Amino acid sequence: MDDTETTTEPTIGATIGATIDLDGQVAIVTGASSGLGRRFAQVLAANGARVVATARRLDRLEDLAADIGSAGGTCVPLQLDVTDAARIADTVAAAERLLGPVQILVNNAGIPDAQYATKMPVDLVDRVLDTNLRAPFLLSCEVARRLIEQQLPGRIVNISSVGGFHYAGGGAALYSISKAGVNRLTEALAVEWAKFGINVNAIAPGLFASEMSDGMIERMGDLTRAFPRRRIGQPEHLDSTLLYLVSPESEMVTGTVVKVDDGQGPR
Ligand SMILES: NC(=O)c1ccc[n+]([C@@H]2O[C@H](COP(=O)([O-])OP(=O)(O)OC[C@H]3O[C@@H](n4cnc5c(N)ncnc54)[C@H](OP(=O)(O)O)[C@@H]3O)[C@@H](O)[C@H]2O)c1
């Protein structure tokens, strides 16, 4: 195929089939009100987990919970601004009270910076770091502390980005720094908690369809021209990686960051 040919659109459909057994496990997904997080919540629920869906937009979470409920799953919506440290502990406690000990945590909530480093006001710097890095750290610690006390194993999946490995200078320096931090958080907590049976891994997506990437495409135009397969990912393309990382079959895998980017970017 030469460079001018286009590829077909993704073939994965919106329906979700169960492929692993997460029956009886409780999962928290942050940033479940849109994009990748919404899909992560649906996939975990379709595979038997009872899901606590969190974000700031409660109406979106209620809508998601209704969708999951009508598909036969369990989803409890809980409003959480992940930059509010005090509410993090309360939310994990509420999840445990409502559904049982949280054994799966997907740290998905994240925001872009969409700005050159020298142009960022301090409050935006704080918001990016608090959302993308401090929150996954605090949430992971809150969940792990409870699992360690109850001698239960767990799976933490952090949503990083290929931006944590590579940055071409287009105005997302702090985002890149925050996601590199997420990668290191993944590695460091994995070794600290290996002895407790808590696995910590990350997924580093390339460009995927979501509200965040809509904003990026609006600012920068069609980015697929530079991609070998001329397409962006759809949230369902991450299903198998998420399920792999929470599956009993991947018990030995911890401290790993899996890039899922369709070969869009450099290595
Ligand atoms: N899409 C991509 O191309 C791409 C590529 C690489 C990595 N990622 C990562 O994937 C994750 C999901 O992003 P997305 O692409 O799905 O974007 P999205 O559609 O904009 O979703 C972001 C989610 O994060 C939540 N969120 C943001 N700030 C929050 C806060 N302070 N407290 C709680 N929730 C908050 C939002 O919910 P509320 O506004 O309702 O709070 C929303 O549900 C992010 O970590 C992002 O960095 C995305």
The ligand as a MOL file (V3000), in Angstrom:
LIG
                    3D

  0  0  0     0  0            999 V3000
M  V30 BEGIN CTAB
M  V30 COUNTS 48 52 0 0 0
M  V30 BEGIN ATOM
M  V30 1 N -8.3920 10.6990 23.9280 0
M  V30 2 C -7.0970 10.5960 23.7200 0
M  V30 3 O -6.6090 10.7240 22.5830 0
M  V30 4 C -6.1760 10.2590 24.8660 0
M  V30 5 C -4.8600 9.8970 24.5570 0
M  V30 6 C -3.9950 9.5790 25.5820 0
M  V30 7 C -4.4290 9.6140 26.8900 0
M  V30 8 N -5.6930 9.9650 27.1840 0 CHG=1
M  V30 9 C -6.1080 9.9820 28.5870 0
M  V30 10 O -7.3200 9.2850 28.7190 0
M  V30 11 C -8.0020 9.7650 29.8850 0
M  V30 12 C -9.4550 10.0130 29.5200 0
M  V30 13 O -9.5260 11.0950 28.6190 0
M  V30 14 P -10.5770 11.1630 27.4010 0
M  V30 15 O -9.7860 11.2380 26.1750 0
M  V30 16 O -11.6030 10.1420 27.5500 0 CHG=-1
M  V30 17 O -11.1500 12.6390 27.6290 0
M  V30 18 P -12.5710 13.1800 28.0970 0
M  V30 19 O -13.6620 12.6340 27.2630 0
M  V30 20 O -12.3690 14.6520 28.1750 0
M  V30 21 O -12.7220 12.5680 29.5540 0
M  V30 22 C -12.0350 13.0720 30.6590 0
M  V30 23 C -12.7720 12.6280 31.8960 0
M  V30 24 O -12.0450 13.0960 33.0380 0
M  V30 25 C -12.9800 13.6760 33.9120 0
M  V30 26 N -12.3350 14.7050 34.7320 0
M  V30 27 C -11.6120 15.7630 34.3190 0
M  V30 28 N -11.2470 16.5090 35.3810 0
M  V30 29 C -11.7630 15.8930 36.4730 0
M  V30 30 C -11.7610 16.1860 37.8630 0
M  V30 31 N -11.1540 17.2580 38.3650 0
M  V30 32 N -12.3820 15.3280 38.6910 0
M  V30 33 C -13.0030 14.2300 38.2130 0
M  V30 34 N -13.0690 13.9020 36.9250 0
M  V30 35 C -12.4480 14.7370 36.0620 0
M  V30 36 C -14.0970 14.2400 33.0590 0
M  V30 37 O -15.3250 14.2480 33.7830 0
M  V30 38 P -16.0380 15.5300 34.4020 0
M  V30 39 O -15.7430 16.6940 33.5090 0
M  V30 40 O -17.4800 15.1400 34.4250 0
M  V30 41 O -15.4640 15.6740 35.7710 0
M  V30 42 C -14.1830 13.1920 31.9680 0
M  V30 43 O -15.0540 12.1480 32.3420 0
M  V30 44 C -7.2310 11.0040 30.3430 0
M  V30 45 O -6.3910 10.6740 31.4290 0
M  V30 46 C -6.4010 11.3690 29.1370 0
M  V30 47 O -5.2120 12.0790 29.4850 0
M  V30 48 C -6.5940 10.2910 26.1930 0
M  V30 END ATOM
M  V30 BEGIN BOND
M  V30 1 1 1 2
M  V30 2 2 2 3
M  V30 3 1 2 4
M  V30 4 1 4 5
M  V30 5 2 4 48
M  V30 6 2 5 6
M  V30 7 1 6 7
M  V30 8 2 7 8
M  V30 9 1 8 9
M  V30 10 1 8 48
M  V30 11 1 9 10
M  V30 12 1 9 46
M  V30 13 1 10 11
M  V30 14 1 11 12
M  V30 15 1 11 44
M  V30 16 1 12 13
M  V30 17 1 13 14
M  V30 18 2 14 15
M  V30 19 1 14 16
M  V30 20 1 14 17
M  V30 21 1 17 18
M  V30 22 2 18 19
M  V30 23 1 18 20
M  V30 24 1 18 21
M  V30 25 1 21 22
M  V30 26 1 22 23
M  V30 27 1 23 24
M  V30 28 1 23 42
M  V30 29 1 24 25
M  V30 30 1 25 26
M  V30 31 1 25 36
M  V30 32 1 26 27
M  V30 33 1 26 35
M  V30 34 2 27 28
M  V30 35 1 28 29
M  V30 36 1 29 30
M  V30 37 2 29 35
M  V30 38 1 30 31
M  V30 39 2 30 32
M  V30 40 1 32 33
M  V30 41 2 33 34
M  V30 42 1 34 35
M  V30 43 1 36 37
M  V30 44 1 36 42
M  V30 45 1 37 38
M  V30 46 2 38 39
M  V30 47 1 38 40
M  V30 48 1 38 41
M  V30 49 1 42 43
M  V30 50 1 44 45
M  V30 51 1 44 46
M  V30 52 1 46 47
M  V30 END BOND
M  V30 END CTAB
M  END
